[in-house]
């Protein structure tokens, strides 16, 4: 018996819809696959959650990170699956003064820290000796150069308070990177992090500090040395920046809170 024309037409429409659905699903799967590869191995981005890198990076900045800069480790992939240990394609090319993103070193006392993305500045390399005297960094016996610039009132949106910071131009010792700006809190000159006894950086590790020197949990205080395996990439420029603690999903607040002057700003 021949199929009724109307029924055949309806059947063909269903087959076409099913075929289109499969094609759309295949496209989405391919897009997600290559997008994931891009973020795993080429470029990625992160929202800065704290004030530890002020004035270089503010809360709400989104630095664009070169994932391939230092080769790859398990931390290059989301959730750090234990597929392999160490680093591959690593050329030991980390430089003093570069800003890096890395996974928090294992913290048995505070396991909630494990897996957190952190951004800091590299101060010293494996084998270097480093100390801090009156807030001035010394690497392998050579002191950093600090030049006073100005005072700055900074509003920390997380703790909802204003802080008076003194800004200095700093040239790190034994570094080819250009000078950058660091901040010190008024009245904290005698704090412990500003008087850090000399240590030697272990092989395969890095000494890092935040540019907001008195408000940074770094190698001097709590973080410890950063293992090479934990490196995720080098921060290059700010791709996006939003103020006042606005979340990415709060799109109705974007326009009035985007820091347009910081978009595509090179990170130094």
Secondary structure as a PSIPRED ss2 file (coil, helix, strand):
# PSIPRED VFORMAT (PSIPRED V4.0)

   1 X C   1.000  0.000  0.000
   2 X C   1.000  0.000  0.000
   3 X C   1.000  0.000  0.000
   4 X C   1.000  0.000  0.000
   5 X H   0.000  1.000  0.000
   6 X H   0.000  1.000  0.000
   7 X H   0.000  1.000  0.000
   8 X H   0.000  1.000  0.000
   9 X H   0.000  1.000  0.000
  10 X H   0.000  1.000  0.000
  11 X H   0.000  1.000  0.000
  12 X H   0.000  1.000  0.000
  13 X H   0.000  1.000  0.000
  14 X H   0.000  1.000  0.000
  15 X H   0.000  1.000  0.000
  16 X H   0.000  1.000  0.000
  17 X H   0.000  1.000  0.000
  18 X H   0.000  1.000  0.000
  19 X H   0.000  1.000  0.000
  20 X H   0.000  1.000  0.000
  21 X H   0.000  1.000  0.000
  22 X H   0.000  1.000  0.000
  23 X H   0.000  1.000  0.000
  24 X H   0.000  1.000  0.000
  25 X H   0.000  1.000  0.000
  26 X H   0.000  1.000  0.000
  27 X H   0.000  1.000  0.000
  28 X H   0.000  1.000  0.000
  29 X H   0.000  1.000  0.000
  30 X H   0.000  1.000  0.000
  31 X H   0.000  1.000  0.000
  32 X H   0.000  1.000  0.000
  33 X H   0.000  1.000  0.000
  34 X H   0.000  1.000  0.000
  35 X H   0.000  1.000  0.000
  36 X H   0.000  1.000  0.000
  37 X H   0.000  1.000  0.000
  38 X H   0.000  1.000  0.000
  39 X H   0.000  1.000  0.000
  40 X H   0.000  1.000  0.000
  41 X H   0.000  1.000  0.000
  42 X C   1.000  0.000  0.000
  43 X E   0.000  0.000  1.000
  44 X E   0.000  0.000  1.000
  45 X E   0.000  0.000  1.000
  46 X E   0.000  0.000  1.000
  47 X E   0.000  0.000  1.000
  48 X C   1.000  0.000  0.000
  49 X C   1.000  0.000  0.000
  50 X C   1.000  0.000  0.000
  51 X C   1.000  0.000  0.000
  52 X C   1.000  0.000  0.000
  53 X C   1.000  0.000  0.000
  54 X C   1.000  0.000  0.000
  55 X C   1.000  0.000  0.000
  56 X C   1.000  0.000  0.000
  57 X C   1.000  0.000  0.000
  58 X C   1.000  0.000  0.000
  59 X C   1.000  0.000  0.000
  60 X C   1.000  0.000  0.000
  61 X E   0.000  0.000  1.000
  62 X E   0.000  0.000  1.000
  63 X E   0.000  0.000  1.000
  64 X E   0.000  0.000  1.000
  65 X E   0.000  0.000  1.000
  66 X E   0.000  0.000  1.000
  67 X C   1.000  0.000  0.000
  68 X C   1.000  0.000  0.000
  69 X C   1.000  0.000  0.000
  70 X C   1.000  0.000  0.000
  71 X C   1.000  0.000  0.000
  72 X E   0.000  0.000  1.000
  73 X C   1.000  0.000  0.000
  74 X H   0.000  1.000  0.000
  75 X H   0.000  1.000  0.000
  76 X H   0.000  1.000  0.000
  77 X C   1.000  0.000  0.000
  78 X H   0.000  1.000  0.000
  79 X H   0.000  1.000  0.000
  80 X H   0.000  1.000  0.000
  81 X C   1.000  0.000  0.000
  82 X C   1.000  0.000  0.000
  83 X C   1.000  0.000  0.000
  84 X C   1.000  0.000  0.000
  85 X C   1.000  0.000  0.000
  86 X C   1.000  0.000  0.000
  87 X C   1.000  0.000  0.000
  88 X E   0.000  0.000  1.000
  89 X C   1.000  0.000  0.000
  90 X C   1.000  0.000  0.000
  91 X C   1.000  0.000  0.000
  92 X C   1.000  0.000  0.000
  93 X C   1.000  0.000  0.000
  94 X C   1.000  0.000  0.000
  95 X C   1.000  0.000  0.000
  96 X C   1.000  0.000  0.000
  97 X C   1.000  0.000  0.000
  98 X C   1.000  0.000  0.000
  99 X E   0.000  0.000  1.000
 100 X E   0.000  0.000  1.000
 101 X E   0.000  0.000  1.000
 102 X E   0.000  0.000  1.000
 103 X E   0.000  0.000  1.000
 104 X C   1.000  0.000  0.000
 105 X C   1.000  0.000  0.000
 106 X C   1.000  0.000  0.000
 107 X C   1.000  0.000  0.000
 108 X C   1.000  0.000  0.000
 109 X C   1.000  0.000  0.000
 110 X C   1.000  0.000  0.000
 111 X H   0.000  1.000  0.000
 112 X H   0.000  1.000  0.000
 113 X H   0.000  1.000  0.000
 114 X C   1.000  0.000  0.000
 115 X C   1.000  0.000  0.000
 116 X C   1.000  0.000  0.000
 117 X E   0.000  0.000  1.000
 118 X E   0.000  0.000  1.000
 119 X E   0.000  0.000  1.000
 120 X E   0.000  0.000  1.000
 121 X E   0.000  0.000  1.000
 122 X E   0.000  0.000  1.000
 123 X E   0.000  0.000  1.000
 124 X E   0.000  0.000  1.000
 125 X C   1.000  0.000  0.000
 126 X C   1.000  0.000  0.000
 127 X C   1.000  0.000  0.000
 128 X C   1.000  0.000  0.000
 129 X E   0.000  0.000  1.000
 130 X E   0.000  0.000  1.000
 131 X E   0.000  0.000  1.000
 132 X E   0.000  0.000  1.000
 133 X E   0.000  0.000  1.000
 134 X C   1.000  0.000  0.000
 135 X C   1.000  0.000  0.000
 136 X E   0.000  0.000  1.000
 137 X E   0.000  0.000  1.000
 138 X E   0.000  0.000  1.000
 139 X E   0.000  0.000  1.000
 140 X C   1.000  0.000  0.000
 141 X C   1.000  0.000  0.000
 142 X E   0.000  0.000  1.000
 143 X E   0.000  0.000  1.000
 144 X C   1.000  0.000  0.000
 145 X E   0.000  0.000  1.000
 146 X E   0.000  0.000  1.000
 147 X E   0.000  0.000  1.000
 148 X E   0.000  0.000  1.000
 149 X E   0.000  0.000  1.000
 150 X E   0.000  0.000  1.000
 151 X E   0.000  0.000  1.000
 152 X E   0.000  0.000  1.000
 153 X E   0.000  0.000  1.000
 154 X E   0.000  0.000  1.000
 155 X E   0.000  0.000  1.000
 156 X E   0.000  0.000  1.000
 157 X C   1.000  0.000  0.000
 158 X C   1.000  0.000  0.000
 159 X C   1.000  0.000  0.000
 160 X C   1.000  0.000  0.000
 161 X E   0.000  0.000  1.000
 162 X E   0.000  0.000  1.000
 163 X E   0.000  0.000  1.000
 164 X E   0.000  0.000  1.000
 165 X E   0.000  0.000  1.000
 166 X E   0.000  0.000  1.000
 167 X E   0.000  0.000  1.000
 168 X E   0.000  0.000  1.000
 169 X E   0.000  0.000  1.000
 170 X E   0.000  0.000  1.000
 171 X E   0.000  0.000  1.000
 172 X C   1.000  0.000  0.000
 173 X C   1.000  0.000  0.000
 174 X C   1.000  0.000  0.000
 175 X C   1.000  0.000  0.000
 176 X C   1.000  0.000  0.000
 177 X C   1.000  0.000  0.000
 178 X C   1.000  0.000  0.000
 179 X C   1.000  0.000  0.000
 180 X E   0.000  0.000  1.000
 181 X E   0.000  0.000  1.000
 182 X E   0.000  0.000  1.000
 183 X E   0.000  0.000  1.000
 184 X E   0.000  0.000  1.000
 185 X E   0.000  0.000  1.000
 186 X C   1.000  0.000  0.000
 187 X C   1.000  0.000  0.000
 188 X C   1.000  0.000  0.000
 189 X C   1.000  0.000  0.000
 190 X C   1.000  0.000  0.000
 191 X C   1.000  0.000  0.000
 192 X H   0.000  1.000  0.000
 193 X H   0.000  1.000  0.000
 194 X H   0.000  1.000  0.000
 195 X E   0.000  0.000  1.000
 196 X E   0.000  0.000  1.000
 197 X E   0.000  0.000  1.000
 198 X E   0.000  0.000  1.000
 199 X E   0.000  0.000  1.000
 200 X E   0.000  0.000  1.000
 201 X C   1.000  0.000  0.000
 202 X C   1.000  0.000  0.000
 203 X C   1.000  0.000  0.000
 204 X C   1.000  0.000  0.000
 205 X E   0.000  0.000  1.000
 206 X E   0.000  0.000  1.000
 207 X E   0.000  0.000  1.000
 208 X E   0.000  0.000  1.000
 209 X E   0.000  0.000  1.000
 210 X C   1.000  0.000  0.000
 211 X C   1.000  0.000  0.000
 212 X E   0.000  0.000  1.000
 213 X C   1.000  0.000  0.000
 214 X C   1.000  0.000  0.000
 215 X C   1.000  0.000  0.000
 216 X C   1.000  0.000  0.000
 217 X C   1.000  0.000  0.000
 218 X C   1.000  0.000  0.000
 219 X C   1.000  0.000  0.000
 220 X C   1.000  0.000  0.000
 221 X C   1.000  0.000  0.000
 222 X C   1.000  0.000  0.000
 223 X C   1.000  0.000  0.000
 224 X C   1.000  0.000  0.000
 225 X C   1.000  0.000  0.000
 226 X E   0.000  0.000  1.000
 227 X E   0.000  0.000  1.000
 228 X H   0.000  1.000  0.000
 229 X H   0.000  1.000  0.000
 230 X H   0.000  1.000  0.000
 231 X E   0.000  0.000  1.000
 232 X E   0.000  0.000  1.000
 233 X E   0.000  0.000  1.000
 234 X E   0.000  0.000  1.000
 235 X E   0.000  0.000  1.000
 236 X E   0.000  0.000  1.000
 237 X E   0.000  0.000  1.000
 238 X E   0.000  0.000  1.000
 239 X E   0.000  0.000  1.000
 240 X E   0.000  0.000  1.000
 241 X E   0.000  0.000  1.000
 242 X E   0.000  0.000  1.000
 243 X C   1.000  0.000  0.000
 244 X C   1.000  0.000  0.000
 245 X C   1.000  0.000  0.000
 246 X C   1.000  0.000  0.000
 247 X C   1.000  0.000  0.000
 248 X C   1.000  0.000  0.000
 249 X C   1.000  0.000  0.000
 250 X C   1.000  0.000  0.000
 251 X H   0.000  1.000  0.000
 252 X H   0.000  1.000  0.000
 253 X H   0.000  1.000  0.000
 254 X H   0.000  1.000  0.000
 255 X H   0.000  1.000  0.000
 256 X H   0.000  1.000  0.000
 257 X H   0.000  1.000  0.000
 258 X E   0.000  0.000  1.000
 259 X C   1.000  0.000  0.000
 260 X H   0.000  1.000  0.000
 261 X H   0.000  1.000  0.000
 262 X H   0.000  1.000  0.000
 263 X C   1.000  0.000  0.000
 264 X C   1.000  0.000  0.000
 265 X E   0.000  0.000  1.000
 266 X E   0.000  0.000  1.000
 267 X C   1.000  0.000  0.000
 268 X C   1.000  0.000  0.000
